[in-house]
Amino acid sequence: MAGRSSDAGPAEKTTLEIKGDREIVITRTLDAPPQIVFAAWTRPELVRRWWAPASLGVSVVSCDADVRVGGSYRYVLHHAGSEFAFSGRYTEVAPPSRIAYTQVFEPTASGAPPGDGDVLVTVTFEGDAGRTHVVSHTQCPSREVRDGIIATGMEHGMRECMEQLDALVASLR
């Protein structure tokens, strides 16, 4: 798989690139300075407003985060009568320029399938003229895990979430 970006509409602002055997790289320039974008990425009351693709009927049921090295987070989402969660631990927190964390897809009581191990997500926030260039690197434990993530259809949902994040941070300026 090679790098991809949409050819039409606002999602063209977001790119997704497959690198090597285990990495997914997402980039987007957002219309707000790094301090605001970092806050939207880490403050639960703001994460709830952008982290689930609304047009797909996904909602955030709960969002907890202890944003410090060694701290944990857990986001529970609801879709089509089922709940599923993403959780992990922060391995690096350097506001407003960088954050890294593990991420696990959790099975829940509703029977969602379990994930296949931790991924490591490293996000950088680079400011330029009041805007922020965000680069998210997802390092998977194997090619199979990476391909499984892509196969879920995550690209469409991710693009919509990035649109929602852009609208949120622009409103917080």
TORKOL-4160 file (C-alpha; in steps of 0.2 Angstrom, whole numbers, padded with zeros to 4 digits, m for minus):
173
<pt num="1" X="0000" Y="0000" Z="0000"/>
<pt num="2" X="0006" Y="0017" Z="m0004"/>
<pt num="3" X="0001" Y="0035" Z="0003"/>
<pt num="4" X="m0016" Y="0040" Z="0000"/>
<pt num="5" X="m0027" Y="0056" Z="0001"/>
<pt num="6" X="m0044" Y="0060" Z="m0005"/>
<pt num="7" X="m0046" Y="0068" Z="m0022"/>
<pt num="8" X="m0062" Y="0078" Z="m0017"/>
<pt num="9" X="m0070" Y="0087" Z="m0003"/>
<pt num="10" X="m0063" Y="0093" Z="0014"/>
<pt num="11" X="m0055" Y="0076" Z="0018"/>
<pt num="12" X="m0041" Y="0080" Z="0005"/>
<pt num="13" X="m0033" Y="0090" Z="0019"/>
<pt num="14" X="m0030" Y="0074" Z="0028"/>
<pt num="15" X="m0018" Y="0061" Z="0022"/>
<pt num="16" X="m0015" Y="0043" Z="0027"/>
<pt num="17" X="0001" Y="0034" Z="0022"/>
<pt num="18" X="0006" Y="0016" Z="0025"/>
<pt num="19" X="0025" Y="0015" Z="0028"/>
<pt num="20" X="0035" Y="m0001" Z="0029"/>
<pt num="21" X="0027" Y="m0016" Z="0036"/>
<pt num="22" X="0020" Y="m0009" Z="0052"/>
<pt num="23" X="0016" Y="0010" Z="0052"/>
<pt num="24" X="0002" Y="0021" Z="0048"/>
<pt num="25" X="0005" Y="0040" Z="0046"/>
<pt num="26" X="m0009" Y="0052" Z="0046"/>
<pt num="27" X="m0006" Y="0071" Z="0043"/>
<pt num="28" X="m0017" Y="0086" Z="0044"/>
<pt num="29" X="m0015" Y="0105" Z="0046"/>
<pt num="30" X="m0027" Y="0112" Z="0058"/>
<pt num="31" X="m0033" Y="0130" Z="0059"/>
<pt num="32" X="m0027" Y="0134" Z="0077"/>
<pt num="33" X="m0011" Y="0136" Z="0086"/>
<pt num="34" X="m0003" Y="0120" Z="0094"/>
<pt num="35" X="m0008" Y="0125" Z="0112"/>
<pt num="36" X="m0027" Y="0123" Z="0107"/>
<pt num="37" X="m0024" Y="0108" Z="0096"/>
<pt num="38" X="m0014" Y="0099" Z="0110"/>
<pt num="39" X="m0028" Y="0103" Z="0122"/>
<pt num="40" X="m0041" Y="0096" Z="0110"/>
<pt num="41" X="m0031" Y="0080" Z="0109"/>
<pt num="42" X="m0029" Y="0078" Z="0128"/>
<pt num="43" X="m0043" Y="0086" Z="0137"/>
<pt num="44" X="m0058" Y="0073" Z="0139"/>
<pt num="45" X="m0071" Y="0086" Z="0138"/>
<pt num="46" X="m0064" Y="0091" Z="0121"/>
<pt num="47" X="m0059" Y="0074" Z="0115"/>
<pt num="48" X="m0078" Y="0069" Z="0117"/>
<pt num="49" X="m0082" Y="0082" Z="0104"/>
<pt num="50" X="m0072" Y="0075" Z="0089"/>
<pt num="51" X="m0065" Y="0057" Z="0093"/>
<pt num="52" X="m0080" Y="0048" Z="0085"/>
<pt num="53" X="m0087" Y="0049" Z="0067"/>
<pt num="54" X="m0104" Y="0057" Z="0070"/>
<pt num="55" X="m0110" Y="0053" Z="0052"/>
<pt num="56" X="m0108" Y="0034" Z="0056"/>
<pt num="57" X="m0118" Y="0035" Z="0072"/>
<pt num="58" X="m0104" Y="0033" Z="0083"/>
<pt num="59" X="m0104" Y="0042" Z="0100"/>
<pt num="60" X="m0092" Y="0043" Z="0114"/>
<pt num="61" X="m0100" Y="0036" Z="0130"/>
<pt num="62" X="m0085" Y="0040" Z="0142"/>
<pt num="63" X="m0068" Y="0048" Z="0140"/>
<pt num="64" X="m0056" Y="0047" Z="0154"/>
<pt num="65" X="m0038" Y="0053" Z="0153"/>
<pt num="66" X="m0024" Y="0056" Z="0166"/>
<pt num="67" X="m0012" Y="0065" Z="0154"/>
<pt num="68" X="0005" Y="0062" Z="0161"/>
<pt num="69" X="0019" Y="0050" Z="0158"/>
<pt num="70" X="0013" Y="0034" Z="0165"/>
<pt num="71" X="m0005" Y="0040" Z="0166"/>
<pt num="72" X="m0019" Y="0031" Z="0157"/>
<pt num="73" X="m0033" Y="0034" Z="0146"/>
<pt num="74" X="m0049" Y="0025" Z="0141"/>
<pt num="75" X="m0062" Y="0030" Z="0128"/>
<pt num="76" X="m0078" Y="0020" Z="0127"/>
<pt num="77" X="m0088" Y="0022" Z="0111"/>
<pt num="78" X="m0105" Y="0016" Z="0106"/>
<pt num="79" X="m0111" Y="0011" Z="0089"/>
<pt num="80" X="m0126" Y="0001" Z="0083"/>
<pt num="81" X="m0130" Y="m0006" Z="0100"/>
<pt num="82" X="m0113" Y="m0011" Z="0104"/>
<pt num="83" X="m0099" Y="m0003" Z="0115"/>
<pt num="84" X="m0080" Y="m0004" Z="0112"/>
<pt num="85" X="m0066" Y="0005" Z="0120"/>
<pt num="86" X="m0048" Y="0011" Z="0116"/>
<pt num="87" X="m0036" Y="0012" Z="0131"/>
<pt num="88" X="m0018" Y="0014" Z="0134"/>
<pt num="89" X="m0004" Y="0023" Z="0144"/>
<pt num="90" X="0005" Y="0039" Z="0140"/>
<pt num="91" X="0024" Y="0036" Z="0137"/>
<pt num="92" X="0028" Y="0054" Z="0133"/>
<pt num="93" X="0019" Y="0071" Z="0136"/>
<pt num="94" X="0028" Y="0087" Z="0130"/>
<pt num="95" X="0014" Y="0100" Z="0128"/>
<pt num="96" X="0011" Y="0108" Z="0116"/>
<pt num="97" X="0022" Y="0099" Z="0104"/>
<pt num="98" X="0022" Y="0080" Z="0106"/>
<pt num="99" X="0013" Y="0066" Z="0114"/>
<pt num="100" X="0015" Y="0047" Z="0114"/>
<pt num="101" X="0004" Y="0033" Z="0120"/>
<pt num="102" X="0000" Y="0015" Z="0118"/>
<pt num="103" X="m0017" Y="0010" Z="0112"/>
<pt num="104" X="m0026" Y="m0006" Z="0114"/>
<pt num="105" X="m0043" Y="m0010" Z="0106"/>
<pt num="106" X="m0053" Y="m0018" Z="0120"/>
<pt num="107" X="m0066" Y="m0031" Z="0120"/>
<pt num="108" X="m0081" Y="m0026" Z="0130"/>
<pt num="109" X="m0096" Y="m0035" Z="0138"/>
<pt num="110" X="m0106" Y="m0031" Z="0122"/>
<pt num="111" X="m0095" Y="m0044" Z="0113"/>
<pt num="112" X="m0084" Y="m0033" Z="0102"/>
<pt num="113" X="m0069" Y="m0042" Z="0095"/>
<pt num="114" X="m0053" Y="m0041" Z="0105"/>
<pt num="115" X="m0038" Y="m0031" Z="0098"/>
<pt num="116" X="m0021" Y="m0040" Z="0093"/>
<pt num="117" X="m0009" Y="m0030" Z="0105"/>
<pt num="118" X="m0003" Y="m0013" Z="0109"/>
<pt num="119" X="0001" Y="0000" Z="0095"/>
<pt num="120" X="0012" Y="0015" Z="0099"/>
<pt num="121" X="0005" Y="0031" Z="0093"/>
<pt num="122" X="0016" Y="0047" Z="0093"/>
<pt num="123" X="0009" Y="0063" Z="0088"/>
<pt num="124" X="0018" Y="0079" Z="0084"/>
<pt num="125" X="0010" Y="0097" Z="0084"/>
<pt num="126" X="0021" Y="0109" Z="0074"/>
<pt num="127" X="0015" Y="0127" Z="0074"/>
<pt num="128" X="0016" Y="0139" Z="0059"/>
<pt num="129" X="0007" Y="0156" Z="0057"/>
<pt num="130" X="m0007" Y="0152" Z="0069"/>
<pt num="131" X="m0010" Y="0134" Z="0062"/>
<pt num="132" X="m0004" Y="0117" Z="0067"/>
<pt num="133" X="0003" Y="0103" Z="0057"/>
<pt num="134" X="m0001" Y="0087" Z="0065"/>
<pt num="135" X="0008" Y="0071" Z="0061"/>
<pt num="136" X="0002" Y="0055" Z="0070"/>
<pt num="137" X="0013" Y="0039" Z="0068"/>
<pt num="138" X="0005" Y="0023" Z="0073"/>
<pt num="139" X="0018" Y="0009" Z="0075"/>
<pt num="140" X="0009" Y="m0008" Z="0075"/>
<pt num="141" X="0017" Y="m0024" Z="0083"/>
<pt num="142" X="0015" Y="m0033" Z="0066"/>
<pt num="143" X="0010" Y="m0031" Z="0048"/>
<pt num="144" X="m0006" Y="m0041" Z="0052"/>
<pt num="145" X="m0011" Y="m0029" Z="0065"/>
<pt num="146" X="m0008" Y="m0014" Z="0054"/>
<pt num="147" X="m0018" Y="m0022" Z="0040"/>
<pt num="148" X="m0032" Y="m0027" Z="0052"/>
<pt num="149" X="m0033" Y="m0009" Z="0057"/>
<pt num="150" X="m0034" Y="m0003" Z="0039"/>
<pt num="151" X="m0047" Y="m0017" Z="0035"/>
<pt num="152" X="m0059" Y="m0010" Z="0048"/>
<pt num="153" X="m0063" Y="0005" Z="0037"/>
<pt num="154" X="m0054" Y="0016" Z="0050"/>
<pt num="155" X="m0048" Y="0028" Z="0036"/>
<pt num="156" X="m0066" Y="0035" Z="0033"/>
<pt num="157" X="m0069" Y="0037" Z="0051"/>
<pt num="158" X="m0052" Y="0045" Z="0054"/>
<pt num="159" X="m0055" Y="0057" Z="0040"/>
<pt num="160" X="m0071" Y="0063" Z="0048"/>
<pt num="161" X="m0064" Y="0064" Z="0065"/>
<pt num="162" X="m0050" Y="0075" Z="0058"/>
<pt num="163" X="m0063" Y="0086" Z="0050"/>
<pt num="164" X="m0073" Y="0087" Z="0067"/>
<pt num="165" X="m0056" Y="0091" Z="0076"/>
<pt num="166" X="m0052" Y="0105" Z="0064"/>
<pt num="167" X="m0070" Y="0113" Z="0066"/>
<pt num="168" X="m0068" Y="0111" Z="0085"/>
<pt num="169" X="m0051" Y="0119" Z="0086"/>
<pt num="170" X="m0056" Y="0133" Z="0074"/>
<pt num="171" X="m0070" Y="0137" Z="0086"/>
<pt num="172" X="m0059" Y="0138" Z="0101"/>
<pt num="173" X="m0047" Y="0151" Z="0094"/>
